[in-house]
Amino acid sequence: MRIVVAGGSGFLGRPLIKELRGAGHDITQLVRRPATKPEHLTWDPSAPIQLPEDTGAIINLCGAGIGHRWTDAYRKELHDSRVFPTRTLAHAAAAQKIPVMINASGVGIYGDSGDKELTEKSGAPQTDFLARVGVEWEGAAKPAREAGTRVVLLRTGFPLHKSGGSLKPQLLPFKLGIAGKLGNGRQWVPWISLEDWLRAALFVLDNDAIAGPVNMCGPKPVTNAEFTKALGEAVHRPAIFPVPKIAVRLLFGEYAEEGYRSYRAFPTVLSSNGFVFHHPSVRTALKAALSDSL
């Protein structure tokens, strides 16, 4: 079918488009610059849009990266770059009766949850900025859902691949042997291999029984201390120097807090619908992340 993809130039979007084409789908990629290719369609995420008449699904991965210092202006960008495109595409899906809309979201919607086991039925307490943005982000898809579109919300954890995401900036200090756990290391890390994230995205696209939130994370969350040990082993370097919060806060501001928040999230919807992970442990995921090319 024809799939309209927004946010297709990012860390997840580029390989996802490749996978979708490999599965036989026709792709229309929304771009903000003037279209230079037949498969491109120029849009303004804050303005109404008419999608191709034969659109069978929308996949929206729009959202500014969180790995920056959170000034007031950048907090607005984090919010607007998620909520406005989602709202625009949800209205288009409703107006054109598009069957499926798959929309990005994040485990940050759960807020810092300590040791609590998080499933898709867990509440969103809105205890911090990302949690509040997450609630509004997912809520922006409401027009599509109310019009009968099957809406899937991908609550993504930390996809692992050396080419980007949260892993790439960690590699150099780990390879230099100057990295270690964050604080006491007890916070939970909702990792997933990039390969499994891509496979899971196609899985929910093809599975009509899946709607609503889907935790896009591996089946065995680990603590930051366990993740640190596994990554050190993967790059054959010790990881023994704990990183105090104050040092990271000085470098990254409020964004530094993300590394110390705990999300013990489980992929309950994926597992209950028969999805099988190729990389069910963080060690196999890291091995794949460091050896694979996109």
C-alpha positions in Angstrom: 0.0 0.0 0.0 1.0 3.6 -0.1 2.4 4.8 3.2 2.9 8.5 4.0 5.9 9.0 6.3 6.6 12.1 8.3 10.0 12.4 10.1 11.6 10.1 7.6 15.0 11.7 7.6 15.9 10.9 11.2 17.6 8.1 13.0 14.6 5.8 12.9 12.9 7.2 9.8 15.7 6.5 7.3 16.0 2.7 8.0 12.2 2.4 8.5 11.6 3.7 5.0 14.2 1.3 3.6 12.4 -1.6 5.4 9.0 -0.5 4.2 10.2 -0.3 0.6 11.8 -3.7 1.0 8.4 -5.1 2.1 6.8 -3.8 -1.2 5.2 -0.6 0.0 5.1 2.7 -1.9 6.4 5.6 0.2 5.4 9.2 0.1 7.8 11.2 2.4 6.7 14.5 3.8 9.4 17.1 3.7 9.5 20.8 4.8 11.8 21.9 1.9 10.6 22.2 -1.7 10.1 18.6 -3.1 13.0 17.5 -5.3 12.0 13.9 -5.8 8.7 12.3 -7.1 8.2 10.5 -3.7 8.5 13.8 -1.7 5.5 15.9 -0.7 6.2 19.4 0.8 4.2 20.2 3.9 3.9 22.6 6.8 3.3 20.5 10.0 1.1 23.2 11.5 -1.1 23.7 8.4 -3.8 21.4 6.9 -2.6 18.9 4.3 -4.2 16.8 1.6 -2.5 13.4 1.3 -2.4 11.2 -1.8 -5.8 9.6 -2.4 -4.5 6.1 -2.3 -2.9 6.5 1.2 -3.3 3.3 3.2 -1.3 4.3 6.3 0.4 7.2 7.9 3.6 6.8 10.0 4.6 9.9 11.9 8.0 10.0 13.6 8.3 13.8 13.9 9.9 15.2 17.0 13.1 17.2 17.8 15.8 15.2 19.5 15.9 15.4 23.3 19.7 15.3 23.5 20.2 19.1 23.8 20.3 21.7 26.6 16.6 22.4 27.4 16.3 26.2 27.2 12.9 27.6 27.3 13.0 28.0 23.5 14.1 24.4 23.1 11.4 23.1 25.4 8.9 24.8 23.1 10.5 23.1 20.1 10.3 19.7 21.8 6.6 20.2 22.4 5.6 21.9 19.1 7.6 19.5 16.9 5.7 16.6 18.4 2.2 17.9 19.0 1.6 20.0 15.8 2.5 17.4 13.2 0.5 14.7 15.0 -2.5 17.0 15.2 -2.2 17.9 11.5 -1.9 14.3 10.3 -4.7 13.1 12.6 -7.1 15.6 11.1 -5.9 14.4 7.6 -6.5 10.8 8.5 -10.0 11.6 9.8 -11.0 13.7 6.8 -9.6 11.2 4.2 -10.7 8.1 6.2 -7.2 6.6 6.2 -7.3 3.2 7.8 -4.1 3.3 9.9 -2.0 5.9 11.7 1.2 4.9 13.5 2.5 7.7 15.7 5.7 8.1 17.6 5.6 8.5 21.4 8.0 7.6 24.2 8.4 5.8 27.5 9.0 9.3 29.0 5.2 9.5 29.2 5.3 7.3 32.3 7.5 9.7 34.3 10.3 8.6 36.6 8.9 5.3 37.9 11.6 3.7 40.0 11.2 -0.1 40.2 7.6 -0.1 39.1 6.8 -2.5 36.2 5.4 -0.5 33.3 3.0 -1.9 30.8 0.8 -0.1 28.3 -1.9 0.0 30.9 0.2 1.9 33.4 -0.9 5.4 34.1 0.8 8.6 32.9 1.3 10.7 36.0 2.6 13.8 34.2 5.2 14.3 36.9 7.8 16.0 34.6 8.1 17.9 31.4 8.5 14.9 29.1 5.6 13.1 30.7 3.3 16.1 30.1 4.5 16.5 26.5 3.9 12.7 26.0 0.3 13.0 27.2 -0.4 15.9 24.9 1.5 14.3 22.0 -0.6 11.1 22.2 -3.8 13.1 22.7 -3.2 15.0 19.5 -4.0 11.8 17.6 -7.5 11.8 19.0 -9.3 13.1 15.8 -8.0 10.1 13.8 -9.0 7.6 16.5 -12.5 9.1 16.8 -13.0 8.9 13.1 -12.3 5.2 13.1 -8.7 5.1 12.1 -6.6 2.4 13.8 -4.1 4.5 15.8 -1.0 2.9 17.2 1.2 4.9 19.6 4.9 3.7 19.6 6.2 4.4 23.2 9.8 4.0 22.2 12.6 3.4 24.8 16.2 3.6 23.7 16.9 2.0 20.3 20.5 0.8 20.1 22.7 1.4 17.1 26.1 2.9 16.7 24.8 5.3 14.0 22.7 7.4 16.3 20.2 7.6 19.1 21.3 7.5 22.7 24.1 5.0 22.0 26.3 7.0 19.6 27.4 9.7 22.0 28.2 7.1 24.7 30.6 5.1 22.5 33.7 7.4 22.6 33.9 7.8 26.4 33.3 4.0 26.8 36.0 3.2 24.2 38.4 5.6 26.0 37.6 3.8 29.3 36.4 6.9 31.1 32.7 6.1 31.4 30.7 4.4 34.1 27.3 4.1 35.6 25.2 7.2 36.2 24.8 7.9 39.9 24.0 4.7 41.8 23.1 2.9 38.6 19.8 1.6 39.9 17.6 3.3 37.4 16.0 1.1 34.7 16.9 1.4 31.0 14.3 0.4 28.4 16.6 -0.6 25.6 15.7 -2.2 22.3 17.9 -3.2 19.3 17.3 -1.0 16.2 16.6 -4.2 14.2 13.9 -5.2 16.6 12.4 -1.7 16.7 12.1 -1.8 12.9 10.6 -5.3 12.9 8.2 -4.3 15.6 7.1 -1.2 13.6 6.2 -3.4 10.6 4.6 -5.9 12.9 2.1 -3.4 14.3 1.5 -2.0 10.8 0.4 -5.4 9.6 -1.5 -6.5 12.7 -5.1 -5.2 12.7 -5.6 -6.3 16.3 -3.1 -3.8 17.7 -4.2 -0.3 18.5 -3.3 2.2 21.2 0.0 2.4 23.1 2.8 -0.1 22.3 5.9 -0.2 24.5 8.8 -0.4 21.9 11.5 -1.9 24.2 13.2 -5.2 24.8 11.7 -7.9 26.9 14.4 -7.7 29.7 15.0 -4.2 30.9 18.3 -3.7 32.8 19.5 -1.2 35.3 21.9 1.5 34.3 24.7 -0.4 36.1 24.0 -3.5 34.2 23.8 -1.6 30.9 27.1 0.1 31.7 28.8 -3.2 32.4 27.4 -4.8 29.2 28.5 -1.8 27.0 31.9 -1.8 28.6 32.3 -5.5 27.8 31.0 -4.9 24.2 33.7 -2.4 23.5 36.3 -4.3 25.5 37.0 -1.5 28.0 36.4 -1.1 31.7 33.5 1.1 32.8 34.3 1.8 36.4 34.0 5.5 36.9 30.6 6.6 38.3 29.3 9.8 36.8 28.0 12.2 39.4 24.7 14.0 38.5 26.1 17.4 39.1 28.8 17.0 36.4 26.3 15.9 33.8 23.9 18.7 34.8 26.6 21.3 34.3 27.1 20.0 30.7 23.6 19.3 29.6 21.2 21.2 32.0 17.8 19.7 32.6 18.3 17.1 29.8 20.8 15.4 32.1 18.0 14.3 34.3 16.8 11.8 31.6 19.8 9.6 32.3 18.8 9.3 35.9 15.1 8.6 35.4 13.9 5.0 35.7 11.6 3.3 33.2 11.1 -0.4 33.8 9.0 -0.9 30.8 7.9 -4.2 29.3 6.6 -4.8 25.7 3.4 -6.5 26.8 1.4 -5.7 23.7 4.1 -6.9 21.3 4.7 -10.1 23.3 1.0 -10.9 23.8 0.4 -10.6 20.0 3.2 -13.1 19.2 6.2 -10.8 18.3 9.5 -12.6 18.8 12.6 -10.5 19.5 15.7 -11.3 17.5 17.8 -9.7 20.3 16.1 -10.6 23.7 19.0 -9.5 25.9 20.9 -6.3 26.1 24.2 -8.1 25.3 22.9 -9.5 22.0 21.3 -6.1 21.2 24.6 -4.3 21.8 26.6 -6.8 19.8 24.2 -6.2 16.9 24.3 -2.4 17.4 28.0 -2.3 17.2 28.4 -4.7 14.2 25.4 -3.9 11.9 25.4 -1.2 9.2 22.3 0.5 7.9 
